[in-house]
Amino acid sequence: MHSIIIPTYKEAANIEKTINGLCFALDSSGFKSFEILIIDDASNDGTKEILERISIYDPRVVGVMNDTRTGFGMSIRQGLSIFRGDTVCITMADQSDDPNDLVSYYREIEKGADCVFGSRFSIGSRLEGYPFGKYIVNRAVNLFIQLLFLSDLNDTTGAFKCYSRSVVDGIQPLVSKDFNITVEMPLKAIVRGFKYKIIPICWKNQADRTSNLKLRKMAASYLYSTLLVWLERVLIHNEHGKS
């Protein structure tokens, strides 16, 4: 069984189309056993009512409604605590991620990867409408992470990734409460020795609701998570070197 976690906040305009796209891609590819967990972060725009309606006719869709805001990372951690599948994929609610790439993730897991990381910036990827200023910041942040970890992953900050249950168990405890969880999870998986595969993916820009203030806050949280895992890497390396 496969699980998909979708954190939502005020996604009434997108969530049904996102769910339908995922279901169509998985059903068409022969993946019949899956669950879609929507962790809604106290939306007040009708997202809750849409999820309640969908879950009535499709029991594979499970909506978890929070009464108060907890944050992006906490929503994902909540989903990770209750998912039932052998694998779990995190994807966005705004239709920016291509559901067909999710099928590619599962194929790589079947071939033996512990986790699969999509890259929006690799040969073969397709990137549509990425804001230029945000693109420059993204490339700088990811290059810094690559150099710090000597890693071949050039899109650490992207949320759209897939993990086996053994990886989810093996990267605990997770401490990120916001978007920095997208950095903490793959870096911990790499540092702790899990087998990973990087594949090119397609990404299409939707309405960008990220303010400059939020970008600065996100950058600080990304740096925190990056240095936290880097410190773990250094300590593990030193410990192994002495043994």
For each residue, the residues with C-beta under 8 A, 3 or more apart:
1: 33 34 35 84 85 86
2: 26 31 33 34 35 85 86 87 88 89 106
3: 34 35 36 37 83 84 85 87 88 89
4: 22 34 35 36 37 88 89 90 91 102
5: 37 39 76 79 80 83 88 89 90 91
6: 15 18 19 36 37 38 39 90 91 92 93
7: 38 39 41 72 75 76 79 90 92 93
8: 11 15 38 39 40 41 43 47 75 93
9: 40 41 42 43 47 69 72
10: 43 44 45 47
11: 8 14 15 18 43 45 47 93 94
12: 15 43 45 46 47 50
13:
14: 11 17 18 93 94 95 206
15: 6 8 11 12 18 19 38 47 50 51 93
16: 19 20 50 54
17: 14 20 21 95
18: 6 11 14 15 21 22 91 92 93 94 95
19: 6 15 16 22 23 36 38 54 58 61
20: 16 17 23 24
21: 17 18 24 25 95 99
22: 4 18 19 25 26 36 91 99 102
23: 19 20 26 27 36 58 60
24: 20 21 27 28 99
25: 21 22 28 29 99 100 102 103
26: 2 22 23 29 31 32 34 99 102 103
27: 23 24 31 32
28: 24 25
29: 25 26 103 106
30:
31: 2 26 27 34 103 106
32: 26 27
33: 1 2
34: 1 2 3 4 26 31 60 85
35: 1 2 3 4 60 61 62 83 84 85
36: 3 4 6 19 22 23 60 61 62
37: 3 4 5 6 62 64 79 82 83
38: 6 7 8 15 19 51 61 62 63 64 93
39: 5 6 7 8 64 66 75 76 78 79
40: 8 9 43 47 48 51 63 64 65 66 75
41: 7 8 9 66 69 70 71 72 75
42: 9 65 66 67 68 69 70
43: 8 9 10 11 12 40 46 47 48
44: 10
45: 10 11 12
46: 12 43 49 50
47: 8 9 10 11 12 15 40 43 50 51
48: 40 43 51 52 63 65
49: 46 52 53
50: 12 15 16 46 47 53 54
51: 15 38 40 47 48 54 55 61 63 65
52: 48 49 55 56 63
53: 49 50 56 57
54: 16 19 50 51 57 58 61 63
55: 51 52 58 59 61 62 63
56: 52 53
57: 53 54
58: 19 23 54 55 61
59: 55 62
60: 23 34 35 36
61: 19 35 36 38 51 54 55 58
62: 35 36 37 38 55 59
63: 38 40 48 51 52 54 55
64: 37 38 39 40 78 79 82
65: 40 42 48 51
66: 39 40 41 42 69 70 75 78
67: 42
68: 42
69: 9 41 42 66
70: 41 42 66 74 75 78 177
71: 41 74 75 177 178
72: 7 9 41 75 76 178 179 181
73: 76 77 174 176 177 178 179 180 181
74: 70 71 77 78 177 178
75: 7 8 39 40 41 66 70 71 72 78 79
76: 5 7 39 72 73 79 80 90 181
77: 73 74 80 81 174 176 181
78: 39 64 66 70 74 75 81 82
79: 5 7 37 39 64 75 76 82 83 88 90
80: 5 76 77 83 88 168 174
81: 77 78
82: 37 64 78 79
83: 3 5 35 37 79 80 88 168
84: 1 3 35
85: 1 2 3 34 35 88 165
86: 1 2 164 165
87: 2 3 106 109 162 163 164 165
88: 2 3 4 5 79 80 83 85 162 163 165 168
89: 2 3 4 5 102 105 160 161 162 163
90: 4 5 6 7 76 79 159 160 161 162 182
91: 4 5 6 18 22 97 102 159 160
92: 6 7 18 95 96 97 159 160
93: 6 7 8 11 14 15 18 38
94: 11 14 18 206 207
95: 14 17 18 21 92 204 206
96: 92 203 204 205 206
97: 91 92 101 102 118 160 201 203
98: 101 102 201 202 203 204
99: 21 22 24 25 26 102 103
100: 25 103 104 202
101: 97 98 104 105 118 160 199 201 202
102: 4 22 25 26 89 91 97 98 99 105 106 162
103: 25 26 29 31 99 100 106 107
104: 100 101 107 108 116 199 201
105: 89 101 102 108 109 116 118 161 162 199
106: 2 29 31 87 102 103 109 110 162
107: 103 104 110 111
108: 104 105 111 113 116 162 197 199
109: 87 105 106 112 113 114 116 162 164
110: 106 107
111: 107 108 197
112: 109 195
113: 108 109 116 195 196 197
114: 109 163 164 166 167 189 194 195 196
115: 161 162 163 164 167 186 189 194 195 196 197
116: 104 105 108 109 113 161 162 196 197 198 199
117: 153 155 156 158 161 186 196 197 198 199
118: 97 101 105 155 158 160 161 198 199 200 201
119: 122 125 153 154 155 158 198 199 200 201
120: 125 127 130 155 158 201 203
121: 125 127 139 142 154 155
122: 119 125 154 155 198 199 200
123: 200
124: 200
125: 119 120 121 122 200 201 202 203
126: 200 201 202 203
127: 120 121 130 202 203
128: 202 203 204 205
129: 204 205
130: 120 127 134 135 138 203 205
131: 134 135 205 208
132: 135 136
133: 136 137
134: 130 131 137 138 208 210 215
135: 130 131 132 138 139
136: 132 133 139 140
137: 133 134 140 141 215 219
138: 130 134 135 141 142 157
139: 121 135 136 142 143
140: 136 137 143 144
141: 137 138 144 145 157 219 222
142: 121 138 139 145 146 154 155 156 157
143: 139 140 146 147 154
144: 140 141 147 148 226
145: 141 142 148 149 151 153 156 157 183 187 226
146: 142 143 149 150 151 152 153 154 156
147: 143 144 150
148: 144 145 226 230
149: 145 146 187 190 191 230 233
150: 146 147
151: 145 146 156 190
152: 146 198
153: 117 119 145 146 156 186 190 196 198
154: 119 121 122 142 143 146
155: 117 118 119 120 121 122 142 158
156: 117 142 145 146 151 153 182 183 186 187
157: 138 141 142 145 179 182 183 222
158: 117 118 119 120 155 161 182 203
159: 90 91 92 179 182
160: 89 90 91 92 97 101 118 201 203
161: 89 90 105 115 116 117 118 158 182 185 186
162: 87 88 89 90 102 105 106 108 109 115 116
163: 87 88 89 114 115 167 168 171 185 189
164: 86 87 109 114 115 167 168
165: 85 86 87 88 168 169
166: 114 169 170 194
167: 114 115 163 164 170 171 189 194
168: 80 83 88 163 164 165 171 172
169: 165 166 172
170: 166 167 189 192 194
171: 163 167 168 174 184 185 188 189 192
172: 168 169
173:
174: 73 77 80 171 181 184 185 188
175: 184 225 228
176: 73 77 180 181 183 184 221 225
177: 70 71 73 74 180 181
178: 71 72 73 74 181 217 218 221
179: 72 73 157 159 182 218 221 222
180: 73 176 177 183 184 218 221 222 224 225
181: 72 73 76 77 174 176 177 178 184 185 225
182: 90 156 157 158 159 161 179 185 186
183: 145 156 157 176 180 186 187 222 225 226 229
184: 171 174 175 176 180 181 187 188 225 228 229
185: 161 163 171 174 181 182 188 189
186: 115 117 153 156 161 182 183 189 190 196
187: 145 149 156 183 184 190 191 225 226 229 230
188: 171 174 184 185 191 192 229 232
189: 114 115 163 167 170 171 185 186 192 194 196
190: 149 151 153 186 187 194 196
191: 149 187 188 229 232 233 236
192: 170 171 188 189
193:
194: 114 115 166 167 170 189 190
195: 112 113 114 115
196: 113 114 115 116 117 153 186 189 190
197: 108 111 113 115 116 117
198: 116 117 118 119 122 152 153
199: 101 104 105 108 116 117 118 119 122
200: 118 119 122 123 124 125 126
201: 97 98 101 104 118 119 120 125 126 160
202: 98 100 101 125 126 127 128
203: 96 97 98 120 125 126 127 128 130 158 160
204: 95 96 98 128 129
205: 96 128 129 130 131 208
206: 14 94 95 96
207: 94
208: 131 134 205
209:
210: 134 214 215 218
211: 214 215
212: 215 216
213: 216 217
214: 210 211 217 218
215: 134 137 210 211 212 218 219
216: 212 213 219 220
217: 178 213 214 220 221
218: 178 179 180 210 214 215 221 222
219: 137 141 215 216 222 223
220: 216 217 223 224
221: 176 178 179 180 217 218 224 225
222: 141 157 179 180 183 218 219 225 226
223: 219 220 226 227
224: 180 220 221 227 228
225: 175 176 180 181 183 184 187 221 222 228 229
226: 144 145 148 183 187 222 223 229 230
227: 223 224 230 231
228: 175 184 224 225 231 232
229: 183 184 187 188 191 225 226 232 233
230: 148 149 187 226 227 233 234
231: 227 228 234 235
232: 188 191 228 229 235 236
233: 149 191 229 230 236 237
234: 230 231 237 238
235: 231 232 238 239
236: 191 232 233 239 240
237: 233 234 240 241
238: 234 235 241 242
239: 235 236 242 243
240: 236 237 243
241: 237 238
242: 238 239
243: 239 240
